[in-house]
Amino acid sequence: MQSMSANGAKYGFGRLIDLARTSPALVSKHARPAVVVATVE
């Protein structure tokens, strides 16, 4: 599982989508896990 900061997800949403297409992507806020983004399929 790849990870990204919430700020990185905010400004690089396209990159987050690309990461989530290959495997679930963990988004952390204040160095704590916040959400996991995964594809619908």
C-alpha positions in Angstrom: 0.0 0.0 0.0 1.4 3.4 -1.0 0.9 6.5 1.2 0.6 10.2 0.7 0.0 13.2 3.0 -3.3 14.9 3.0 -1.6 18.1 1.7 0.0 16.0 -1.1 -3.4 14.5 -1.9 -5.0 18.0 -2.0 -2.5 19.4 -4.5 -1.8 16.2 -6.3 -5.2 14.6 -6.6 -4.5 13.2 -10.1 -1.4 11.5 -8.7 -3.5 10.0 -5.9 -6.0 8.6 -8.4 -3.1 7.1 -10.4 -1.7 5.5 -7.2 -5.1 4.1 -6.2 -5.5 2.4 -9.6 -2.6 0.1 -8.9 -3.2 -0.6 -5.1 -5.1 1.1 -2.3 -3.5 4.4 -1.3 -3.3 5.5 2.4 -3.7 9.3 3.0 -2.3 10.5 6.3 -3.1 13.7 8.1 -0.8 15.0 10.8 1.3 11.8 10.5 -1.7 9.6 11.3 -3.6 7.4 8.9 -6.9 9.2 7.8 -8.4 7.4 4.8 -7.7 4.7 2.3 -8.5 5.4 -1.4 -9.2 2.4 -3.6 -10.7 1.8 -7.0 -14.4 0.8 -7.4 -13.5 -2.3 -9.3 
